[in-house]
Structure formats: C-alpha cells, structure tokens
Amino acid sequence: MSISLFLEQVLNGLQFGVMLFLMSAGLTLVFGVMGLINLAHGSLYMIGAFAAAAIASWTGSFWLGLVASLMAAAIAGVIVEIVIIRRLYKRDHLDQVLATFALILLFSEAMRWIFGAFPLFLDVPEILSGTLSLPLGIEYSKYRMMIIVVGILIAVGLFSLISKTRLGVRIRAGESDREMIAALGVDISKLYTLVFALGAALAGLAGAMVGAIQSVEVGMGEPVLILAFVVIVIGGIGSIKGALVGAILVGLTDTLGRFLLPSFFKIFLNPSSATDIGSALSSMMIYILMAAVLIWKPSGLFGNNAK
C-alpha cells in the first residue's frame, strides 16, 4: 500500500465527514434548541439535491443549482415548521417521530410524482473537473476538495454565528431556558423558524453537493440521516464543534475501515472471504466508535458545550 493511496483515502474520509457535518449541524441545532426529533431532515437533503439537479439541467449552471438547493430546502423547512412542526414542540417524542416519519413518506412520493422514479444526475462544472496535484504524488479530485473547503468555511461561519453574534446568544439561551428568553421579549416562534430554516438549508446544500458525486434519487436522504444521528450522538447534542468533530471521526472511520480492513484480512484469508468479512466489519466500525464514545462520555464529546 502506497502512502499516496492511503492519504487519498484520508481525504475521501474528510470529504465524507464534511458532508455529514452539513447534515448533522442543522439536525443538532434543531434537536438541541427545540428538543425536536426530526426524522424528515433527510428529506430536506433530498429536496436540495433534486432542486439543484433540476435547476442545473434547466439553466446549464451548476452554481444556480446550488443556490436553488439552499432556497428550496429552506423554504420547505419554513413551511414544514410553521404548518406541522410548530404543533409538536409540546408533544412527546413519539408524536414527533410519527409525524416526521409521515413527512418522509409525503416528500418521497412528492419527489417521485414531480421528477419520476428514475434518478437524476448533476454534472460537475468544468472549472472543478479533473484533479489537483498535491504533495507526495497525490492526484485528488478538484470537486471533492471544493466540498472539503466549503464545509470547513461553513463550520467556521456557524461557530462564529453561534458564539459571537446576538442571534447566537439567543439560540444558546433558547436551548438553555426557552421560557426565560420568551419572557425577555424574544419571539421564540420566529427564532425556532429561523433555526429550522438554517438547518434545512445546510441539509439541502449537502444533498446538492453530493448529487454531483452520486445519482439524485428518491430515498437518498434516509441512509445519510442515520449517519447524521450517529454524528450528533458522538459529538454531543447542541454542539456545532461536536458535530464537526463527530462527522470527521465518522467519515474517516467509515472510509478507512472500508479501505484497510479487507486488505488486513487478506493476510489470513482468501481474497473473496477477506473482502466479505472486511466489508461487513467496516460497516460496523462507526457504531463501535459510537459505543466507545458513549461508554467513555455518555453525553458525547462536547455534550455540555452549547457551541
């Protein structure tokens, strides 16, 4: 195994982790601030991907597709929060799970009705096609590197928003004591709608960027949603820093596990058996990681940190 190939897989894991961060950042804000279990967050990811693919196809502009993904997911998030979610804040978690699961079915059928059952494809813009030449002989995709850079910039921006702005103070106060912040004159309903729209927009952006790597299809958000829940459990609910660290850990664990474990078992087993066992174990690694973190720190890595 060459060093360049290993480092390329590390970059792939970082790119996967950054994508998971965009999903989990909004989810952890909604869960931490509102106390809401939103199973439909993956549907907002799917909406962003379909909006980007459709607009990019109609206009020929990938960048307009990205803008459309943000707008479509945010608008869908605002509508869902006002019409449905707002009625669930004081209900128990079972009601929230059932209602948001129903939204998954509704959004899936709506996307199938509008775009059909066949997958859509989003082309990478010409400026981001091809590879970059990095040190140690690494040739890495320009587009994947763009995802890493954008994700890190968004992480810095979100952390600054939560920790250094008046809006961030209100979000953190709403997480700690929503009755007190309402008594101080803050419109808690508008704050919740804004947080939900922000989380939805980030999920839509993640879906759009991943849509250029894989096909855009109905149901694409649910597997990613499961991983996003793993991320916020590892990082700690309500923590942007925890979401970033947890996402990178999950991304690296999953990618390097799929890359290294089959090679390891080939030392002891025949190639076909080694591949099967290695693939099965690599799928378990992120859950083993989650269990280890919870045993060490049940609240997550940054569970007591509202930032």
N, C-alpha and C positions, 0 to 999 in steps of 0.2 A: 504494500500500500504506500503510495507516494504522499509526501507532505502536502503537495498542491491539491491532490484529490481530497484529502482529509479537510483542509482549510476551506475548500469549496463547499463541502457538506456543512461545515460550521456556518458559513454564510447563508446556505439554504435554511438551516435551522433558525438563524437570526431573522431571516425574511419571514419565515412561517410564524415566528414568535411575534414579530411586529404586527402582522395581520391579525393574530389573536388578540394583541393588545387593543387594536382599534375596535374589535368586537367587545372585549371584556371591559374596557374603560367605561363605555356607556352603560353597560349592564351593572357594573359595580356602583356607579353613581345612582342609578335608579333603585337598586336594591338597598344601598346604604342610606340614601337620603329619604326615600319614600317607603322603605320597608316592603317593596313590592316584588313578588316573584313573577317575572315576565318571560314566559316561555315563548312568546311571539317575537322576541328580539331577533331570532334567526330569520324570521320572515321579513324584517326590515332590511337585513343583509341581502336577502334575495331580491327585494324590491329595488334596492340600489343597483344591483347587478343587471337586472332586466332594464331599468331605466337607462343605464349607461350604454348597454348594448343596442337598445332601440334608437336612442338619440345619435349615437356614433354612426349607426348604419344609415339613418336618415340624412344626417348632415355631413358625414365623412370626417367629422372632427372627434378625435378621442378626448380632447380636453373639454369640449362641450358635454360629452358623455359623463365625464367626472363631475362637472357642475350639476348636471341633471340628476346624478345619483344622490348627491347631497340634498338637493331640493326635494326630490321625490320622497326619499326616506324621511326627511324632516317633516314634510307636510303630512305624510302618512302617520308619523309619530304623533303630531299635534292632534290630528283628527281622532286617532285611537285614544289618546289620553283624555281628550275632552268628552268624547261620546261614551267611552266604556271604562277606561282605567280609573277615572275620577270617582266612579261609583264603587270602587273596590278597595280604597285605602283603609277603610274601617272594617272591612270584612276579613275573615280569617284566610290563612294561606291556601286552604283547599279551594275556596271560591276563586281566588286569584289564579290558581293553577288551572282549574276547569275553564274559566273564561278565556285566559290567554291561549290555552290549548285549542279552544274553539276558533280563535283568531288564526292559528296556524292553518287549520283546515280551510277557513274562509279565504285567506290570502293565497294559499296554494291553488285552490280552484279558480280564483280570480285571475292569477297569472296564467294558468292553463287556458282559460277562456279567452284572454286577451292575446296571448302570444302563441298559443298552440302547445302541443305536447313535445315538439321537437326542440332540442337545445339551440341556443343562440351562441354566436361567437363574437368576441370583441378583439379587434386587431390592435396590436401594439403599434404606436406611432413610429414613423420612420426614424425620428431622432433618437428613439430609445431601443431600436432594433440592433441586433448584433451584440458584441461582447466588449468588456473592458479588459485591458491588460493590467493586471495587478502584480505586486512583487511576488517572488518565488514561483514565477511561471504560471500564475493563476489566470485563467480566462473566465470571466464571470459576466453573466447577463446584465446589460445596462438597465433593463426594465426592473429586474429583481433588486438591483442596487438602488434604483429610484424608490422602490417600496420601502426599503430599509431607511433611507434618508428621510423620506416624508414621514414615516412612522415615528422616528426619533424626534423630528421637529414638532410633530403634533403632541408627543409626550411632554416635551419641554413647555410647549404652549399651554397644555392642560394643567400641568403642575403649577405654572405661573398664575394661571387663571384662578385655581383653587386656593393657592396660598398667599397671593399678593394683591388681589383685587377685592373691591367691595362685594361684587357678586359672589366671589369665592367665600367670603366671610359669611354671607347669607346662606350659601349652600351648606357650609360646615355647621352653622348654627341650626339650620333646618334638620340636619342629621342628629344633632345632639338634643335639641329641645324645640320641637315644632310649635308647641303651644306658646312658649315664651316669645319666639320670633314673630308669631302672628299677633301677640299682644303688643309688640313694639311697633306695629303698623306695617309690617311686610305682608304683601299679598301672597300668601303661601300657595294659592292655586296657580297664579302666574309663574311663581318660582318653580313649581313642580312641572308645569307645562314646558318651561324653558329647559329644564334638566332633561326631561324626556325627549324633547326635540333634539338636543345636543347629542344624547346617546344614540338616537335613531340615525342622525346624520353621519356619525362615525361608523356605525354598522353599515350604512349604505355605501360609504366610501370604501370600506374594506371589501364589500361584495364587488364593487366596480373594479377595483384594482386586481382582485383575484380572478375576475371574469376574463382577463386577458391571458391568464395562465391556464385555466381550465374552462370547460364549457359552462354556459349560463343555463341552468335548468331548474325546473320546479323541484322544491325539496332540498336545494343545495345548502340552505342555512341550518338545518337541524343538526347535522354532524358537527358543524363548527360551533353551534350553541352549546353542545355538550362539553366541548373542549374549553369554551369560554367560562362555563361554570367551574370546571376544574381549576382554571387560572385564578378566579376570584377566591376560591376556597384556599388555594395555596398562598396567594398574595395577601388576603385579608379583605373582608367586605368593606367597601367605602374608601379604599386607599388607591389613588392613582399610581403611586410609587409601587404598591404591591401588585397592581395589575400589570405594570411594565415588567417587573422582576419575575413575577409568576409566568407571564406569557413567554418571556425569553427562556426561562427554565423548561417550560413545556415544549416549546419549539425545538430547542437543542436536544432535549431528551428523546423526543419522538424521532427527529431526523437522524441523529447519530445512532440511536438504537436500531433503526431500520438499516443503517449502513454498516454498523460494526458487528452486531450480533450474528447475522448469517455467516460473516467471514470467520468469526470466532468458532462457531460450531463446525465449520468445515474442517477444522483441525482434527476433530474427533469422529465426525460422521461423514457419510457420503454426501455429495453436493445437494441432492434433492431433499434429503431429510434435514440437512443443516438449514436450507433455505426456509422450509416449512416451520421448523422449530424456532428459528431466529425471527421470522416474521410474526409468529404468534407471541413470542416473548416481548418483542419490540412494541406490539400493540398494548401490552400490559404495563410498560415501563412508566408511562405518565401517571397511571393510577397507583403504582407502587411509590412513585415520587410523592403524590398527594398524601398517601397514607403515612409516609415517613415524616412529612412536614407536620401533619396533624398530631402525630404521636409526640413530636418534639415541641410543637407550639400549636395548641388546638385552635387558637384564634386566627391562625395564618401568620405569615412572616411579618406583615405590617398591620395586623388586625386592630391594634389600638391606636393607629395613626390615621387621622381623618384626611390626610393629604394623599 
